[in-house]
Amino acid sequence: MKQILHIFVKDVRRFWIEIAVLLALIAAGVGIYSYVETIDPMAKFGSSGAINVANNLKQTLILFVALVPIGWWLLISRVIHAERLVGDTQFWITRPYEWTKLLVAKLLFLAAFIYLPLLVAHGIILAETGFSPLAYTPGLLYNLLLYTGLFLPLTALVTVTSNFARLTLTLLGALLAITLASVIPPLVMRETYALELHARIEFILALVISIAVILLQYWLRKTRLSILLLIAFPLLICGINFIDLDSLLMNRNYPSTATTTLQVSFTQDRDHAPNIWTGMGGGHQMFLQLPIQASGIADGTGVISDSARIEIVAPDGSHWTSKWDSQFHWKIFASHREETPIVMIPKAVYEEYKSTPLTVHVTMALTQMKAGKVTQIALPAPNHEFAVPGFGLCAMPWDNHHLSCISAMPQPLVYVSAHTAATPCANPIPTRVPDREDRSRAWAGSIDPAPAELVFMLSGSFPTIWNEDEDKQLRTECAGLPITFTEYEKTGRTQTSFTINDFHLPAQGTN
C-alpha cells in the first residue's frame, strides 16, 4: 500500500497543472449550466432577453463539454506515459516497482481525477435541475460504467504507445479506419431490432480487449501481442455487423403464439392511402407508408410497434423480403386505432415491382402495454414550474405552444393529456383560444427505460401537443384546467401479421 500511495502522490505532484486544467473545465461547465438554470429555467421562458443570454451561455457550455474529453485524453496519456510500458529501457524498471502496485496506483489516479469529478459534476447538475442525486445513485454509477467504454480503450492505446505524439497518430489512424469502414454498405449503421444487441456486444468486447491489453502490458509488456489484440477488435466488430441476428431475436422475444386480442388490417379509402417517397436528397432507400387499422384494444391498454417486416410477392413467383426495420415507431391505444407504419425498401425493388399487382405480407413486432400510475394536476399560471411526482418538473411557457419538462433517469413511458377550454381563458396560455373543448396529447420516455442517460440530456421538452381533430392545429391550454400524466408499463410482446392482396405500389412522392 505504501508503494501505491508513493506512486499516486508522485503523479499528483508531477501533473498538478493537467489536473487543475481538467477540473477547471469541468467546474466551468457545471457553473455555466447552473447559471443558465438561474436565468433560463422553465419558469422564465417569457423573457426574450433571458433567452438570448441563456442561448449564448449554452453555446459556451457546449464548448466546455467538448474540451473535457481533450483534458481526459491529455491526462490519461501523461500519467500512463510517466512509466511507459513500451520497450525495455525504461528507468522505472530498475526501481523496486511491482507491476500490480504500479497498475493500482494508476487506476487510483484515474478514479480520483476523472471518475470522481465526473460523478460529482453529474450530481451537481441533477441537484441544480431539481432532483436529489442520492435518489439516482444507481443511474449515476451506471453512467460511469458507460464512460468506462471510452476511458478503457483510450488507456489501452496509451499503454502500447511511447509518447503523446504516437498516441495522437494512433488515434487519428483509428478514426480514419472507422470512417472508411462506415462507407462499406454492410457496415453502415442500420436501424434493426438487433442494433442494441450489437452495441452491447461491441461495448463488452471493447471492455474485455482493453482490460486484456492493459493487464498484458503491465504484466509482460508484450507490445506486439497487445497491438494484435487491438487490431482484432475492429475486425471482430466488422464480423458482428455481417451477422444478422434479427430473425432469431424476433422469434424469441416476440412469440407469434402469444395470447392477444389485437387484430390489425390494411385500410385504404379517400382519407387513408399508402404513400412512398425517397426523402430529401433522394437515395437508394425508399420509405413505404401503409395505413392500418387495429381492433381488439381494451380501454387502458395499447401497443407499440417496435419493428416491421414486409414480403412482396409478384404473380410470377418472384419475391423480396425486407429486414426487420426498427427505424419508425408508432403507438396504438383504445382511443386512437389508426396508424401508418413505415418500412424501408430499396429503390431498385420499387422500380422492379412498381407496375405489378402484388401480394404483400406484413409482419409486425409489438410491445403490449397497460396504463399504470395516473397523476392529474391543475395547470398553473404560465411560466410557473410544477412537479409531477415520479416524473419530473414541467411548465407551460408564455411564448411557446408546447409543454416543457425535464426528467431524470430512468424515464418511464408517459402519456400526457391536456384539456383545452371551450370559452376564453381567464388566464390564457399564451393568447390563442380554441373555439371548443378538446384534448391534446404527447408522449415522453420509453417503455424499456435505460438505467441512466447522460446527465446533459436531462433538459428537454415534449413534442408539441397536437390537437386530435382533423386539421391538426395547435390548441391552447388555460390555467386551472387539468393536465394528466399516465404512466404505461409493458405487459408482453407478440407478433402479428396481415396480408394485402392485389396491392399496387403508389406513385413516388417526396417528403
N, C-alpha and C positions, 0 to 999 in steps of 0.2 A: 504493500500500500504506500510505503514511503517513496518508492521509486515512481509510482504512478503520479503522486502529488508533486514530486520534484519536476517531472516532465511537464505536467499541466501548468504549474506556476511559471516554469521557464518559457513556455509558449505564450502565456498571458503577458509576461513582461516584454517578450520579443515582438508580439503582434498587437500591442495595445492600440496602435493607430488604426489598423484594419478593423479591430473590434469596435472602436469608437465610431468610425465612419458607418459601419453597418448598423449599429444601434441608433445612431443619429438618423439614418434613413428611415428605419422602422418607426422611431419616435415621431419624426416629422410627418410620415404618412398617417399615423394614428392621430396626431394632433390636428392635421388638416381635416381628417374625417370627422373628428369630434367638433371642430369649429363649424364645419358645414352643417352638422346636426343642430347647432345652436342658431344659425341664421336661415337654414332652409329645411327645417323639419316639415312634416306634412301639414303642421298647423300654420305654416306661414307661406303657403304657395301663392297667396294672393298678391304678394309684393313683387312687382317685376324687377325692382332694383335688387332685392334679395336674391331673386332667381339668377340674375346676371352674375352677381358676385359668387353665388354658390357654384354656378356652372364653370366659372373661371378657376375656382378652387378645386373643383373636381378634375379639371384637366391637369392641374398641378399634382393632384393626388395620383392620377394615372402615371405621371412621370416618376414619382417616387416609388410607386409599386413596381414599375419597370426596372428601376435601378437596384432594388433589393436583390433580385436574383444575381445581378452582376456582383454585388457585395458578397453573396454566398459563394459564388464561383471563385472570387479572389481569395477569400478567407480559407476555404477548403484547400485550395491549391497551395497557399502559403504554409499552412500548418502541416500538411502531409509531406510537402517537399522539404520541410525543415530537416527531416530524417528520410531522405529519398530512398526508395526501395529498388531503383534500377541500378544495375551494376554491382560491383563488389569492392569498390574503393572508398566507400563512404566512411567518414570519420567516426560516426556514431557506432559502427560495428565494433570498434576497438574498445568501446566503453562497456561496462557490465550491464547492458540493457537486455532484458528478457523480452522477446518479441510479443509475448502475451501482455506484459505490462505496458509496453510501448503502444500497442493497439488500444488497450483500455484507456490509456491517457488521452489518445487522440479522439476516441469516441466520447470521453468525458468532456473534452474541449468543445466538440461539435454540439453535444447536448446542452452545454452551458450557454453557448453564444449563438446558436442557431435555433435549436428546438425550443428552449425556454423563452427567448424573446418572442418567437412566433406564437407560442401558446399564450403568453401574457398579452400580446397585441390583439389577438383574436378575442381574448376575454374582455379587454377594454372596449373593443368595438361592440361586442354583444351588450355590455353594460350601457354604453352610450346610446345604443339603439333601443334600450328599454327592457332588455332581457337579463336574467340572472345567469352569470357564467357558470355557477355551480350546478344549476339545473341542466346544463348542456355539456357537462364534463365528458360523457361518452362520445358525443359528437365532436368535441374539440380534440380528443385523443385520436379519434378516427381520422380527423383532418391531418394530424401529424403523420399518421400512417400513410396517407395519400402523398404527403410531401416526401416521405421516405423513398417513394418511387422516383423522385427527382434527385435526392441527395445521394443515395447509394450508388446509382450508375455514375454520377459525377465523381464520387470518391474513388470508385473502381478505376475510372480513366486516369485520375491523378496518380494512383499507385503504379501505373505502367508507363508513366512519363517522368522525365527527369527534371523538368522545369516548366514554368508558366508558358513560355513560348511554344514548347512542344505540345502542351495540353491544349492551347488555343488552336493550333493547326489540326490536332486530332479532332477537336470538336467541330471545326469547320468541315473537315472531311466527313464526319458522321452526318452533319446536316446536309451536305451535298448528296451523300448516299441515300438519305431519306427522301430528298427532293426527287432524285432520279427514280427511285422506286415508286413514288406516287404517280408517275406518268404511265406506269405499266398497267394496262386495263384490269387484269385480275386482282391487282393490289390496290386499286382506287377504292377509297372508303365508300362502302355502300350501306344503306340502311336496311339491315336484315335483323331478324329476331336474334340470331346468334352473335350480333355485333357486340353486345355487352359481355357475352361469354368470351369472345375473342379478346376483348380488352382485359378481362380478368386474367386470362391465361398469359397474356403478354406482360401484365403487371407482375404476376408471380414469377415468370421467367426472368424478368429484369431483376427482381429482388434476389432470386436464387443464384443467378450467374454473378451478380455484383458481389454478393456475400462470398461466393466461392473464390472470386478473383482477389478480393481483399485479404481473405484468410491465406490464400496461396502465396500472395506477395509478402505478407508479414512473416509467414512461417518459413517458406523456402526461397522466396524471391526468384521464382521461375517466371521471368517476364515473358518469354516466348510462349510458354504454355498459357499464361494469363491472357495474352493477346489473342491466341487462338480461341479461347473461351469467349472473349468479347466479340470476335468476328462471327462466332457461331450464333450469337444472339439474333442479329438481323436475318441470318439465313433461316433460323427456326421460325421467326416471325413471318417471313415470306412463305414458308411451308404451311403455316397455320392458315394464312389467308387463302391458300388454294384449297383448303378443306372445307367442304360445305356441310356444316353441322345443323343447318336449319331443319331439314326434314326430320331428323332423329329427335331433335329437341321439341319440335312442334307436336309430333305424335306422342311424346312422353308427357309434356307439360299441358297440352290441350287435347285431352282424350275425346274422340268423337262419340264415345259411348256415355259421356257424362249426361246426367239427367238434366233436362231443361225443357221449358215450355215455349221457348223462344222460336219463332218462325220468321224467316227472312225471305223476301221475294223481290224480284226486279219489278219496278214500276215505271211506266212511260206514258205520258199524256202531254197535254199542251204546256203544263207547268213543270213537268219533270221529264227531262230528256237527257240522254247521255251526251257527253262532251269530250273532246280530245284536243290537246294543244301541246306545243313544244316548249312553251315558256319563253321568257325573254332571252334573246340571243340565239334561239334555235338550239340545235344539239342533236345527238344521236338517240336520246331518250324522249319518249312522249308520255304524257300523263292522261290516262283514261279515267273518266269520271262516270260512275254508274249510279243512278238514283235507285234507292231501295226503300222498302217499307217493312217495318217489323211489327209483329204482333205477339201476344202472349207475355207481355211485360207487366207484372203486377205493380201496383202503387208502392212507392218507396223503394223500388229496385231499378236497376239499369244495367247496361252492358257497355264495355269499352272495346272497340276494335283495336287489337294490338298488332295484327298483321293480316295480310290478304294475299291470295294467290289465284291466278286465273289460268285456265286452259282453253285454248282456241282450237276448234276442230273444224276443218273445211270439208265440203261434200266429197272431195276426192280422197279423204282419209288422212291428209297431211295435218299436222297439228303442231302447236307450240305451247309450252308451259312456262310460266314466269317463275321466278324465285319468290320466296316469301318476302313481301315488301312491308317493312315496318316504318316507312317514312311518314305516312299520314295516319293520324289517329282521329277517331270521332267517337261520340258518346250518344247512346240512345236510352231514354228512360220513359217512364209511363206517360208523361205529358208531351213528349217530343219523339215521335216514332219514325220520322223520315230523315234520311241522311244520304249523302253522296260520297261513298268511299272512293278513293283514288288509288290506282295501281299504275306502275310504270311498264311500258312495253317499248322495245327497240323500234326505231323509226323504220328499219328495214322490214320488220314484221308487219308494221302497219301498211307499208307500201305493198307488201305481198298479198295481204288479205282484205284491203280496204274495199274492193269491189265484189267481194264474195259473201253470200249468205253463210253465217257461221253458227255453230253451236258453242256456247260459252259456258264453261263450268267455273263457278266462283266458290272458293273455299275461304272462310274467314275464321281467324282465331280470336276468340272473345274472352274477356275477363268479366265475370258476373259480379255485381256489387249490390249492396243494400245501404239504405240510409241509416246512419247511426246518430251520434250526438247532434242535437239541433240547438242553436243559440240564436235568439232573436233580440235585436237591440233597436231602440228608437234612434233614428238618425239624428245626431246633434246638429247644432248650427254649423255653417260652413267653416272650414279651416280649424275645426276642433278635433283633436285626436280622441279616439275611443278604443278601449281594449276589447278584444274578442277572446274570451277565455279559451285556452288550449290552441289558439291560432296565432294571434299577433296583435299589432296595432294598425288601425286604419283611420282614414279621414277622407272627406269629400271636399276638395279644394274649390275655391270660387271660380277660377278661370279654367276649369277642366270639366270634362263630361264623364270622367270615369273615377271609380273608387280606387284610391291608392292605399296599399297595405304593405307592411313589412312583416316577415315571419322568420323565425329561427328554425334550425334543423332539428329533427326531420319534419317536413311539411306534409301533412296528410292531404288527401284529395278533398277539396271543399267546394261546394256549390253555393254561390251567392245569389240570393233572390231579393230584389229590391222593388218595392211598390212605388208607383208614381201617382200623382194626385189628379183627381178629376176636375178640380177647381183651382184657381190661382193660389199659390202658396203664400202663407203669411210671412214665412222666411224662406224665399226661394233659393235653390241651389242649382245653377247660378242665376239665370234670368229667364230662360225659356220655360214655358209652362205647357204641358200636354193638354189636349182637349178632352181626354177621357182617362179613366183608370186603366192601368196596365201594369205588367210586371216585366222587369228587366232581369237578365241573368249573366253570370260569368263563372268561370271555373278557375281554380288555382290549386297547385300542389300535384301530388302523384298518388295513385292507388298503391304503388310499391315505393314508399319514400325511402331514399337512401339514408344511412345512419347520419350523414352530415353532408353539407355543401360548403363550398368556400365561403368564408365569412363575408368577403367583399361582395358577395352576390345576395346578401340578405335584403338589401333595399331593392324594391321592385314594385310593380303595380299590377293589378288585374287588367285583363284586356278591357277595352271599352265596353261598357254594359250596353248591349243592344236590345232594342225592343223586339218582341216576338211577333209583331204584326207584319203585314205583307210588305210594307215599304221599308222595313228595317231601319227606320230613322231613330236617331238618338232621342232618349227621353230624359226628363229632369226629375230628380228626387227632391222632395221637400223635407225640411227639418221636422222631426217629430214622427214621420212615417216609419214603419218598421222595415228593417233590413235583416234578412235571415241567412245564417251560415249553417249549412247542413254538411256534416262530415260523412263521407262514404267509406265503407270498408269492403275488402274483397271477400267474396263468398265461394268462388270457384272459377274454373276455366274450362272452356269447351271449344269444339269446332262445330261450325255449321256450314252448310253449302246449299247452293241452288243452281239451277240450270236455265239459261236463256236460249230458247230456240229461235231460229231464223233471225239472228241478230246481224245488223249491218253496222260496221264501224262508222261513226259520224264523220262528217267532213272536218278537215283540220281547221282549228281555230287558233287563237293566241290568248295568252293570259298574262 
